[in-house]
Amino acid sequence: MTTHAARSWLFAPANHERRATKALELDADAVILDLEDAVAIAEKPVTRAVVRDLLARPRTGAALVRVNAWNTEFCHGDIDAVVGPDLDGIVLPKVESASCLIAIDWLIANLERQRGLAHGSVDLVPIIETARGLAGAREIAAAGTRVRRLAFGAGDFTLDLGITWSAHENELAHARSELVLASRCARLEPPVDTVFIDIRDHAGFRASATLARDLGFQGKLCIHPDQVGITNQVFSPSTAEVERCQTIVDAFEQAEQAGLASIQVDGYFVDYPIYEKAVRTLASVRSSLSTDKRSASR
């Protein structure tokens, strides 16, 4: 799994070979082959072989598998079936405690060792999607596992709390902010935001993605190919923003050499925090460009 911020995470039903194959060819930064909600209970065991075949196929981005929840009869078999050299990561739903995460991390580590994989080569992305999960988010984030980022699942979260998942998503503000805070306190990457279930409402999806970006998320879970392009655009700096950041960096570094650490750039006050934010933005752009080149040659 790439270490730079990934914007678009597209779910694909693991038991629908055509749709999953098409998803792997799209411009999503990561495709999540879904063994959980997209697969009927009776089909879960037999779909594991389909997943192994899909993982061996060419793809443009990272390929992960969402396994069934840790407390189901399917989780261990799912992980055992898919951990291998073609897997970039495991997406673990309904995580509610650090102990659960530590146990799954231990299992993956042992499978890596048995199968000749480098330790930590398989990423682990926990989805926080229950009241208990949110209450334990800081402990989960700081558990000291291979986890580099958390993800948020609003569908099960709103179901668990008995609240209405509205189009404006105001009811999700606290949960989103808590995941951003928990991630930062544990020195993880910014989290990945929840799906948006009205696949025809592109304007609503863009508004949801923009809000998540402004709250501090690095990307968004997607459930339809049409959402991928919007996500990549929203979570990528515009040309104007990149140019402005470069102007800030150039002006501030020149001023710093002259002994100044607070200046004005085009009428805006710039000091070290503003300068460092601009440097971070430019670094993320360079990282994304580098990854895009590697994906194109894959």
Phi and psi restraints in degrees (value plus and minus 20) as a CYANA .aco file:
   2 THR   PHI     -84.9   -44.9
   2 THR   PSI     131.6   171.6
   3 THR   PHI    -113.7   -73.7
   3 THR   PSI     -32.4     7.6
   4 HIS   PHI     -98.3   -58.3
   4 HIS   PSI     145.1   185.1
   5 ALA   PHI     -82.1   -42.1
   5 ALA   PSI     109.6   149.6
   6 ALA   PHI    -123.9   -83.9
   6 ALA   PSI     111.7   151.7
   7 ARG   PHI    -108.8   -68.8
   7 ARG   PSI     -77.3   -37.3
   8 SER   PHI    -126.3   -86.3
   8 SER   PSI     107.9   147.9
   9 TRP   PHI    -143.8  -103.8
   9 TRP   PSI      79.4   119.4
  10 LEU   PHI    -115.5   -75.5
  10 LEU   PSI     101.3   141.3
  11 PHE   PHI     -96.1   -56.1
  11 PHE   PSI     121.6   161.6
  12 ALA   PHI    -159.1  -119.1
  12 ALA   PSI     114.0   154.0
  13 PRO   PHI     -86.3   -46.3
  13 PRO   PSI     102.8   142.8
  14 ALA   PHI     -88.2   -48.2
  14 ALA   PSI     -40.9    -0.9
  15 ASN   PHI    -113.7   -73.7
  15 ASN   PSI     -12.0    28.0
  16 HIS   PHI    -138.6   -98.6
  16 HIS   PSI      68.1   108.1
  17 GLU   PHI     -78.3   -38.3
  17 GLU   PSI     -62.1   -22.1
  18 ARG   PHI     -84.3   -44.3
  18 ARG   PSI     -66.8   -26.8
  19 ARG   PHI     -86.6   -46.6
  19 ARG   PSI     -59.1   -19.1
  20 ALA   PHI     -86.5   -46.5
  20 ALA   PSI     -61.4   -21.4
  21 THR   PHI     -82.6   -42.6
  21 THR   PSI     -62.6   -22.6
  22 LYS   PHI     -82.9   -42.9
  22 LYS   PSI     -61.5   -21.5
  23 ALA   PHI     -80.0   -40.0
  23 ALA   PSI     -59.4   -19.4
  24 LEU   PHI     -86.4   -46.4
  24 LEU   PSI     -38.2     1.8
  25 GLU   PHI    -114.3   -74.3
  25 GLU   PSI     -25.9    14.1
  26 LEU   PHI    -102.7   -62.7
  26 LEU   PSI     158.6   198.6
  27 ASP   PHI    -109.3   -69.3
  27 ASP   PSI       1.1    41.1
  28 ALA   PHI     -87.8   -47.8
  28 ALA   PSI     120.3   160.3
  29 ASP   PHI     -85.3   -45.3
  29 ASP   PSI     -51.2   -11.2
  30 ALA   PHI    -167.5  -127.5
  30 ALA   PSI     120.6   160.6
  31 VAL   PHI    -132.7   -92.7
  31 VAL   PSI     112.3   152.3
  32 ILE   PHI    -128.7   -88.7
  32 ILE   PSI      87.3   127.3
  33 LEU   PHI     -95.3   -55.3
  33 LEU   PSI      99.3   139.3
  34 ASP   PHI    -117.0   -77.0
  34 ASP   PSI      96.8   136.8
  35 LEU   PHI    -119.6   -79.6
  35 LEU   PSI     -23.0    17.0
  36 GLU   PHI    -115.6   -75.6
  36 GLU   PSI    -118.3   -78.3
  37 ASP   PHI     -85.0   -45.0
  37 ASP   PSI     -47.6    -7.6
  38 ALA   PHI    -100.9   -60.9
  38 ALA   PSI     -29.5    10.5
  39 VAL   PHI    -138.3   -98.3
  39 VAL   PSI     107.7   147.7
  40 ALA   PHI     -83.5   -43.5
  40 ALA   PSI     130.5   170.5
  41 ILE   PHI     -73.7   -33.7
  41 ILE   PSI     -63.1   -23.1
  42 ALA   PHI     -86.1   -46.1
  42 ALA   PSI     -42.7    -2.7
  43 GLU   PHI    -116.8   -76.8
  43 GLU   PSI     -28.3    11.7
  44 LYS   PHI     -78.4   -38.4
  44 LYS   PSI     -71.8   -31.8
  45 PRO   PHI     -80.9   -40.9
  45 PRO   PSI     -63.2   -23.2
  46 VAL   PHI     -92.5   -52.5
  46 VAL   PSI     -41.8    -1.8
  47 THR   PHI     -93.4   -53.4
  47 THR   PSI     -38.6     1.4
  48 ARG   PHI     -78.7   -38.7
  48 ARG   PSI     -58.8   -18.8
  49 ALA   PHI     -86.0   -46.0
  49 ALA   PSI     -55.5   -15.5
  50 VAL   PHI     -83.8   -43.8
  50 VAL   PSI     -61.4   -21.4
  51 VAL   PHI     -81.9   -41.9
  51 VAL   PSI     -64.7   -24.7
  52 ARG   PHI     -79.1   -39.1
  52 ARG   PSI     -59.3   -19.3
  53 ASP   PHI     -86.9   -46.9
  53 ASP   PSI     -61.9   -21.9
  54 LEU   PHI     -83.8   -43.8
  54 LEU   PSI     -59.1   -19.1
  55 LEU   PHI     -83.9   -43.9
  55 LEU   PSI     -46.6    -6.6
  56 ALA   PHI    -102.4   -62.4
  56 ALA   PSI     -25.7    14.3
  57 ARG   PHI    -106.6   -66.6
  57 ARG   PSI     139.2   179.2
  58 PRO   PHI     -81.3   -41.3
  58 PRO   PSI     128.7   168.7
  59 ARG   PHI    -172.7  -132.7
  59 ARG   PSI     142.0   182.0
  60 THR   PHI    -113.1   -73.1
  60 THR   PSI     -47.2    -7.2
  61 GLY   PHI    -149.2  -109.2
  61 GLY   PSI    -176.8  -136.8
  62 ALA   PHI     -97.9   -57.9
  62 ALA   PSI     134.4   174.4
  63 ALA   PHI    -145.2  -105.2
  63 ALA   PSI     101.7   141.7
  64 LEU   PHI    -141.9  -101.9
  64 LEU   PSI     147.4   187.4
  65 VAL   PHI    -147.0  -107.0
  65 VAL   PSI     106.8   146.8
  66 ARG   PHI    -106.3   -66.3
  66 ARG   PSI      93.8   133.8
  67 VAL   PHI    -106.5   -66.5
  67 VAL   PSI     155.9   195.9
  68 ASN   PHI     -97.9   -57.9
  68 ASN   PSI     141.7   181.7
  69 ALA   PHI     -78.3   -38.3
  69 ALA   PSI     132.4   172.4
  70 TRP   PHI     -78.9   -38.9
  70 TRP   PSI     -48.1    -8.1
  71 ASN   PHI    -118.1   -78.1
  71 ASN   PSI      -0.4    39.6
  72 THR   PHI    -123.0   -83.0
  72 THR   PSI     147.4   187.4
  73 GLU   PHI     -94.0   -54.0
  73 GLU   PSI     -28.3    11.7
  74 PHE   PHI    -119.4   -79.4
  74 PHE   PSI     -39.6     0.4
  75 CYS   PHI     -78.6   -38.6
  75 CYS   PSI     -72.7   -32.7
  76 HIS   PHI     -79.9   -39.9
  76 HIS   PSI     -66.5   -26.5
  77 GLY   PHI     -82.7   -42.7
  77 GLY   PSI     -58.0   -18.0
  78 ASP   PHI     -79.8   -39.8
  78 ASP   PSI     -71.4   -31.4
  79 ILE   PHI     -85.1   -45.1
  79 ILE   PSI     -63.6   -23.6
  80 ASP   PHI     -80.0   -40.0
  80 ASP   PSI     -55.0   -15.0
  81 ALA   PHI     -96.4   -56.4
  81 ALA   PSI     -48.9    -8.9
  82 VAL   PHI    -128.8   -88.8
  82 VAL   PSI     -37.4     2.6
  83 VAL   PHI     -87.8   -47.8
  83 VAL   PSI     101.3   141.3
  84 GLY   PHI    -195.2  -155.2
  84 GLY   PSI    -196.6  -156.6
  85 PRO   PHI     -86.5   -46.5
  85 PRO   PSI     -39.1     0.9
  86 ASP   PHI    -111.1   -71.1
  86 ASP   PSI     -24.2    15.8
  87 LEU   PHI    -114.9   -74.9
  87 LEU   PSI     110.7   150.7
  88 ASP   PHI    -111.0   -71.0
  88 ASP   PSI     -49.6    -9.6
  89 GLY   PHI    -193.3  -153.3
  89 GLY   PSI     143.0   183.0
  90 ILE   PHI    -129.9   -89.9
  90 ILE   PSI     110.9   150.9
  91 VAL   PHI    -122.2   -82.2
  91 VAL   PSI     100.6   140.6
  92 LEU   PHI    -129.3   -89.3
  92 LEU   PSI      93.3   133.3
  93 PRO   PHI    -101.0   -61.0
  93 PRO   PSI     140.6   180.6
  94 LYS   PHI      32.8    72.8
  94 LYS   PSI      23.6    63.6
  95 VAL   PHI     -95.9   -55.9
  95 VAL   PSI     110.5   150.5
  96 GLU   PHI    -145.8  -105.8
  96 GLU   PSI     -25.8    14.2
  97 SER   PHI    -174.4  -134.4
  97 SER   PSI     136.4   176.4
  98 ALA   PHI     -86.1   -46.1
  98 ALA   PSI     -55.1   -15.1
  99 SER   PHI     -83.2   -43.2
  99 SER   PSI     -58.7   -18.7
 100 CYS   PHI     -80.8   -40.8
 100 CYS   PSI     -65.7   -25.7
 101 LEU   PHI     -84.8   -44.8
 101 LEU   PSI     -61.7   -21.7
 102 ILE   PHI     -82.4   -42.4
 102 ILE   PSI     -59.9   -19.9
 103 ALA   PHI     -84.9   -44.9
 103 ALA   PSI     -63.2   -23.2
 104 ILE   PHI     -88.2   -48.2
 104 ILE   PSI     -58.7   -18.7
 105 ASP   PHI     -79.9   -39.9
 105 ASP   PSI     -62.4   -22.4
 106 TRP   PHI     -81.2   -41.2
 106 TRP   PSI     -63.9   -23.9
 107 LEU   PHI     -81.7   -41.7
 107 LEU   PSI     -67.3   -27.3
 108 ILE   PHI     -82.8   -42.8
 108 ILE   PSI     -61.4   -21.4
 109 ALA   PHI     -80.1   -40.1
 109 ALA   PSI     -61.2   -21.2
 110 ASN   PHI     -88.2   -48.2
 110 ASN   PSI     -57.6   -17.6
 111 LEU   PHI     -88.1   -48.1
 111 LEU   PSI     -58.5   -18.5
 112 GLU   PHI     -78.2   -38.2
 112 GLU   PSI     -66.4   -26.4
 113 ARG   PHI     -82.9   -42.9
 113 ARG   PSI     -65.8   -25.8
 114 GLN   PHI     -83.8   -43.8
 114 GLN   PSI     -51.6   -11.6
 115 ARG   PHI    -124.0   -84.0
 115 ARG   PSI      -6.8    33.2
 116 GLY   PHI      51.7    91.7
 116 GLY   PSI       6.3    46.3
 117 LEU   PHI    -116.4   -76.4
 117 LEU   PSI     131.2   171.2
 118 ALA   PHI     -85.0   -45.0
 118 ALA   PSI     120.8   160.8
 119 HIS   PHI     -81.3   -41.3
 119 HIS   PSI     110.0   150.0
 120 GLY   PHI      65.9   105.9
 120 GLY   PSI     -15.8    24.2
 121 SER   PHI     -89.8   -49.8
 121 SER   PSI     -44.4    -4.4
 122 VAL   PHI    -117.1   -77.1
 122 VAL   PSI      98.3   138.3
 123 ASP   PHI     -91.7   -51.7
 123 ASP   PSI     140.5   180.5
 124 LEU   PHI    -156.2  -116.2
 124 LEU   PSI      99.1   139.1
 125 VAL   PHI    -138.3   -98.3
 125 VAL   PSI      83.5   123.5
 126 PRO   PHI    -100.9   -60.9
 126 PRO   PSI     117.5   157.5
 127 ILE   PHI    -117.8   -77.8
 127 ILE   PSI     106.0   146.0
 128 ILE   PHI    -113.9   -73.9
 128 ILE   PSI      94.6   134.6
 129 GLU   PHI    -169.4  -129.4
 129 GLU   PSI       3.8    43.8
 130 THR   PHI    -159.8  -119.8
 130 THR   PSI     147.7   187.7
 131 ALA   PHI     -81.8   -41.8
 131 ALA   PSI     -64.2   -24.2
 132 ARG   PHI     -84.4   -44.4
 132 ARG   PSI     -57.5   -17.5
 133 GLY   PHI     -83.4   -43.4
 133 GLY   PSI     -64.3   -24.3
 134 LEU   PHI     -86.2   -46.2
 134 LEU   PSI     -61.2   -21.2
 135 ALA   PHI     -81.8   -41.8
 135 ALA   PSI     -50.5   -10.5
 136 GLY   PHI    -121.5   -81.5
 136 GLY   PSI      -5.8    34.2
 137 ALA   PHI     -79.3   -39.3
 137 ALA   PSI     -59.5   -19.5
 138 ARG   PHI     -88.6   -48.6
 138 ARG   PSI     -59.1   -19.1
 139 GLU   PHI     -88.2   -48.2
 139 GLU   PSI     -59.9   -19.9
 140 ILE   PHI     -82.8   -42.8
 140 ILE   PSI     -66.2   -26.2
 141 ALA   PHI     -83.7   -43.7
 141 ALA   PSI     -52.8   -12.8
 142 ALA   PHI    -117.4   -77.4
 142 ALA   PSI      -1.5    38.5
 143 ALA   PHI     -91.9   -51.9
 143 ALA   PSI     -31.2     8.8
 144 GLY   PHI      56.8    96.8
 144 GLY   PSI       8.6    48.6
 145 THR   PHI    -117.0   -77.0
 145 THR   PSI    -191.7  -151.7
 146 ARG   PHI     -93.8   -53.8
 146 ARG   PSI     -25.1    14.9
 147 VAL   PHI     -80.3   -40.3
 147 VAL   PSI     110.0   150.0
 148 ARG   PHI    -128.6   -88.6
 148 ARG   PSI     -37.5     2.5
 149 ARG   PHI    -177.7  -137.7
 149 ARG   PSI     130.4   170.4
 150 LEU   PHI    -118.0   -78.0
 150 LEU   PSI     142.8   182.8
 151 ALA   PHI    -150.3  -110.3
 151 ALA   PSI     134.9   174.9
 152 PHE   PHI    -133.7   -93.7
 152 PHE   PSI     114.2   154.2
 153 GLY   PHI    -140.7  -100.7
 153 GLY   PSI      84.6   124.6
 154 ALA   PHI     -98.7   -58.7
 154 ALA   PSI     -43.9    -3.9
 155 GLY   PHI     -82.5   -42.5
 155 GLY   PSI     -77.2   -37.2
 156 ASP   PHI     -89.4   -49.4
 156 ASP   PSI     -50.1   -10.1
 157 PHE   PHI     -83.9   -43.9
 157 PHE   PSI     -68.3   -28.3
 158 THR   PHI     -88.9   -48.9
 158 THR   PSI     -53.2   -13.2
 159 LEU   PHI     -83.6   -43.6
 159 LEU   PSI     -65.0   -25.0
 160 ASP   PHI     -82.6   -42.6
 160 ASP   PSI     -59.9   -19.9
 161 LEU   PHI    -108.0   -68.0
 161 LEU   PSI     -28.3    11.7
 162 GLY   PHI      49.0    89.0
 162 GLY   PSI      13.3    53.3
 163 ILE   PHI    -131.8   -91.8
 163 ILE   PSI     139.6   179.6
 164 THR   PHI    -105.5   -65.5
 164 THR   PSI     108.9   148.9
 165 TRP   PHI    -106.3   -66.3
 165 TRP   PSI      80.8   120.8
 166 SER   PHI    -112.1   -72.1
 166 SER   PSI     149.4   189.4
 167 ALA   PHI     -87.0   -47.0
 167 ALA   PSI     -53.9   -13.9
 168 HIS   PHI    -103.3   -63.3
 168 HIS   PSI     -37.4     2.6
 169 GLU   PHI      44.2    84.2
 169 GLU   PSI       3.1    43.1
 170 ASN   PHI     -80.4   -40.4
 170 ASN   PSI     -51.0   -11.0
 171 GLU   PHI     -89.2   -49.2
 171 GLU   PSI     -31.3     8.7
 172 LEU   PHI    -115.2   -75.2
 172 LEU   PSI     -23.4    16.6
 173 ALA   PHI     -79.1   -39.1
 173 ALA   PSI     -65.7   -25.7
 174 HIS   PHI     -84.1   -44.1
 174 HIS   PSI     -66.0   -26.0
 175 ALA   PHI     -82.6   -42.6
 175 ALA   PSI     -63.9   -23.9
 176 ARG   PHI     -81.2   -41.2
 176 ARG   PSI     -67.5   -27.5
 177 SER   PHI     -84.3   -44.3
 177 SER   PSI     -56.8   -16.8
 178 GLU   PHI     -85.5   -45.5
 178 GLU   PSI     -58.4   -18.4
 179 LEU   PHI     -89.2   -49.2
 179 LEU   PSI     -56.4   -16.4
 180 VAL   PHI     -85.0   -45.0
 180 VAL   PSI     -63.6   -23.6
 181 LEU   PHI     -85.9   -45.9
 181 LEU   PSI     -65.9   -25.9
 182 ALA   PHI     -80.6   -40.6
 182 ALA   PSI     -60.4   -20.4
 183 SER   PHI     -84.5   -44.5
 183 SER   PSI     -64.5   -24.5
 184 ARG   PHI     -87.3   -47.3
 184 ARG   PSI     -61.8   -21.8
 185 CYS   PHI     -81.3   -41.3
 185 CYS   PSI     -53.0   -13.0
 186 ALA   PHI    -110.8   -70.8
 186 ALA   PSI     -16.6    23.4
 187 ARG   PHI      41.5    81.5
 187 ARG   PSI      14.9    54.9
 188 LEU   PHI    -109.2   -69.2
 188 LEU   PSI     149.3   189.3
 189 GLU   PHI     -83.4   -43.4
 189 GLU   PSI     141.6   181.6
 190 PRO   PHI     -78.0   -38.0
 190 PRO   PSI     130.6   170.6
 191 PRO   PHI     -95.2   -55.2
 191 PRO   PSI     153.5   193.5
 192 VAL   PHI    -128.4   -88.4
 192 VAL   PSI     112.0   152.0
 193 ASP   PHI    -100.8   -60.8
 193 ASP   PSI     145.1   185.1
 194 THR   PHI     -86.4   -46.4
 194 THR   PSI     146.0   186.0
 195 VAL   PHI     -90.1   -50.1
 195 VAL   PSI     147.4   187.4
 196 PHE   PHI    -146.0  -106.0
 196 PHE   PSI      97.6   137.6
 197 ILE   PHI    -106.3   -66.3
 197 ILE   PSI     -33.6     6.4
 198 ASP   PHI    -106.8   -66.8
 198 ASP   PSI      72.1   112.1
 199 ILE   PHI     -91.5   -51.5
 199 ILE   PSI     -32.6     7.4
 200 ARG   PHI    -110.9   -70.9
 200 ARG   PSI     -35.8     4.2
 201 ASP   PHI    -111.7   -71.7
 201 ASP   PSI      61.1   101.1
 202 HIS   PHI     -87.7   -47.7
 202 HIS   PSI     -55.7   -15.7
 203 ALA   PHI     -86.4   -46.4
 203 ALA   PSI     -61.1   -21.1
 204 GLY   PHI     -85.3   -45.3
 204 GLY   PSI     -58.8   -18.8
 205 PHE   PHI     -84.0   -44.0
 205 PHE   PSI     -63.8   -23.8
 206 ARG   PHI     -81.3   -41.3
 206 ARG   PSI     -60.6   -20.6
 207 ALA   PHI     -84.1   -44.1
 207 ALA   PSI     -60.4   -20.4
 208 SER   PHI     -84.8   -44.8
 208 SER   PSI     -64.4   -24.4
 209 ALA   PHI     -85.4   -45.4
 209 ALA   PSI     -60.7   -20.7
 210 THR   PHI     -84.4   -44.4
 210 THR   PSI     -62.1   -22.1
 211 LEU   PHI     -81.7   -41.7
 211 LEU   PSI     -65.5   -25.5
 212 ALA   PHI     -81.2   -41.2
 212 ALA   PSI     -62.4   -22.4
 213 ARG   PHI     -80.2   -40.2
 213 ARG   PSI     -65.6   -25.6
 214 ASP   PHI     -87.4   -47.4
 214 ASP   PSI     -45.6    -5.6
 215 LEU   PHI    -101.2   -61.2
 215 LEU   PSI     -33.0     7.0
 216 GLY   PHI      95.1   135.1
 216 GLY   PSI      -7.5    32.5
 217 PHE   PHI    -101.9   -61.9
 217 PHE   PSI     135.1   175.1
 218 GLN   PHI    -114.4   -74.4
 218 GLN   PSI     -36.4     3.6
 219 GLY   PHI    -195.2  -155.2
 219 GLY   PSI    -189.0  -149.0
 220 LYS   PHI    -165.0  -125.0
 220 LYS   PSI     122.2   162.2
 221 LEU   PHI     -92.4   -52.4
 221 LEU   PSI     117.1   157.1
 222 CYS   PHI    -142.4  -102.4
 222 CYS   PSI     127.3   167.3
 223 ILE   PHI    -140.7  -100.7
 223 ILE   PSI     -15.3    24.7
 224 HIS   PHI    -168.2  -128.2
 224 HIS   PSI     122.2   162.2
 225 PRO   PHI     -75.4   -35.4
 225 PRO   PSI     -51.4   -11.4
 226 ASP   PHI     -83.1   -43.1
 226 ASP   PSI     -41.1    -1.1
 227 GLN   PHI    -102.8   -62.8
 227 GLN   PSI     -36.0     4.0
 228 VAL   PHI     -86.4   -46.4
 228 VAL   PSI     -70.1   -30.1
 229 GLY   PHI     -81.1   -41.1
 229 GLY   PSI     -61.3   -21.3
 230 ILE   PHI     -82.5   -42.5
 230 ILE   PSI     -64.0   -24.0
 231 THR   PHI     -81.6   -41.6
 231 THR   PSI     -67.8   -27.8
 232 ASN   PHI     -80.5   -40.5
 232 ASN   PSI     -57.1   -17.1
 233 GLN   PHI     -90.1   -50.1
 233 GLN   PSI     -66.9   -26.9
 234 VAL   PHI     -83.1   -43.1
 234 VAL   PSI     -60.1   -20.1
 235 PHE   PHI    -113.0   -73.0
 235 PHE   PSI      -6.2    33.8
 236 SER   PHI    -136.0   -96.0
 236 SER   PSI     116.4   156.4
 237 PRO   PHI     -81.4   -41.4
 237 PRO   PSI     120.9   160.9
 238 SER   PHI     -92.6   -52.6
 238 SER   PSI     145.7   185.7
 239 THR   PHI     -78.8   -38.8
 239 THR   PSI     -60.4   -20.4
 240 ALA   PHI     -85.0   -45.0
 240 ALA   PSI     -59.5   -19.5
 241 GLU   PHI     -87.4   -47.4
 241 GLU   PSI     -60.3   -20.3
 242 VAL   PHI     -82.5   -42.5
 242 VAL   PSI     -64.2   -24.2
 243 GLU   PHI     -83.3   -43.3
 243 GLU   PSI     -60.2   -20.2
 244 ARG   PHI     -85.7   -45.7
 244 ARG   PSI     -61.3   -21.3
 245 CYS   PHI     -82.5   -42.5
 245 CYS   PSI     -60.9   -20.9
 246 GLN   PHI     -84.6   -44.6
 246 GLN   PSI     -58.7   -18.7
 247 THR   PHI     -82.6   -42.6
 247 THR   PSI     -63.5   -23.5
 248 ILE   PHI     -82.0   -42.0
 248 ILE   PSI     -66.8   -26.8
 249 VAL   PHI     -82.2   -42.2
 249 VAL   PSI     -67.2   -27.2
 250 ASP   PHI     -81.7   -41.7
 250 ASP   PSI     -65.6   -25.6
 251 ALA   PHI     -87.3   -47.3
 251 ALA   PSI     -61.5   -21.5
 252 PHE   PHI     -89.2   -49.2
 252 PHE   PSI     -61.5   -21.5
 253 GLU   PHI     -85.9   -45.9
 253 GLU   PSI     -55.2   -15.2
 254 GLN   PHI     -87.1   -47.1
 254 GLN   PSI     -61.9   -21.9
 255 ALA   PHI     -86.5   -46.5
 255 ALA   PSI     -58.8   -18.8
 256 GLU   PHI     -82.5   -42.5
 256 GLU   PSI     -57.2   -17.2
 257 GLN   PHI     -83.4   -43.4
 257 GLN   PSI     -45.3    -5.3
 258 ALA   PHI    -112.1   -72.1
 258 ALA   PSI     -15.3    24.7
 259 GLY   PHI      72.4   112.4
 259 GLY   PSI      -6.7    33.3
 260 LEU   PHI    -127.8   -87.8
 260 LEU   PSI     120.3   160.3
 261 ALA   PHI    -145.9  -105.9
 261 ALA   PSI     -10.2    29.8
 262 SER   PHI    -165.9  -125.9
 262 SER   PSI     100.8   140.8
 263 ILE   PHI    -158.4  -118.4
 263 ILE   PSI     157.4   197.4
 264 GLN   PHI    -133.3   -93.3
 264 GLN   PSI     116.4   156.4
 265 VAL   PHI    -147.3  -107.3
 265 VAL   PSI      93.0   133.0
 266 ASP   PHI      33.8    73.8
 266 ASP   PSI      17.9    57.9
 267 GLY   PHI      67.0   107.0
 267 GLY   PSI     -20.0    20.0
 268 TYR   PHI    -128.2   -88.2
 268 TYR   PSI     119.4   159.4
 269 PHE   PHI     -91.5   -51.5
 269 PHE   PSI     113.5   153.5
 270 VAL   PHI    -150.8  -110.8
 270 VAL   PSI     103.0   143.0
 271 ASP   PHI    -150.6  -110.6
 271 ASP   PSI    -183.9  -143.9
 272 TYR   PHI     -79.0   -39.0
 272 TYR   PSI     -65.0   -25.0
 273 PRO   PHI     -80.5   -40.5
 273 PRO   PSI     -60.3   -20.3
 274 ILE   PHI     -87.7   -47.7
 274 ILE   PSI     -61.1   -21.1
 275 TYR   PHI     -82.9   -42.9
 275 TYR   PSI     -65.9   -25.9
 276 GLU   PHI     -86.3   -46.3
 276 GLU   PSI     -54.3   -14.3
 277 LYS   PHI     -84.2   -44.2
 277 LYS   PSI     -60.3   -20.3
 278 ALA   PHI     -85.5   -45.5
 278 ALA   PSI     -60.8   -20.8
 279 VAL   PHI     -81.6   -41.6
 279 VAL   PSI     -62.0   -22.0
 280 ARG   PHI     -84.3   -44.3
 280 ARG   PSI     -60.5   -20.5
 281 THR   PHI     -82.9   -42.9
 281 THR   PSI     -65.4   -25.4
 282 LEU   PHI     -84.3   -44.3
 282 LEU   PSI     -57.2   -17.2
 283 ALA   PHI     -85.6   -45.6
 283 ALA   PSI     -59.4   -19.4
 284 SER   PHI     -86.2   -46.2
 284 SER   PSI     -55.3   -15.3
 285 VAL   PHI     -85.6   -45.6
 285 VAL   PSI     -64.2   -24.2
 286 ARG   PHI     -83.2   -43.2
 286 ARG   PSI     -58.6   -18.6
 287 SER   PHI     -85.3   -45.3
 287 SER   PSI     -63.0   -23.0
 288 SER   PHI     -84.6   -44.6
 288 SER   PSI     -61.2   -21.2
 289 LEU   PHI     -83.3   -43.3
 289 LEU   PSI     -61.0   -21.0
 290 SER   PHI     -83.0   -43.0
 290 SER   PSI     -62.3   -22.3
 291 THR   PHI     -88.0   -48.0
 291 THR   PSI     -59.0   -19.0
 292 ASP   PHI     -80.9   -40.9
 292 ASP   PSI     -58.2   -18.2
 293 LYS   PHI     -86.9   -46.9
 293 LYS   PSI     -60.8   -20.8
 294 ARG   PHI     -85.3   -45.3
 294 ARG   PSI     -59.8   -19.8
 295 SER   PHI     -85.8   -45.8
 295 SER   PSI     -58.4   -18.4
 296 ALA   PHI     -85.1   -45.1
 296 ALA   PSI     -48.5    -8.5
 297 SER   PHI    -112.1   -72.1
 297 SER   PSI     -21.1    18.9
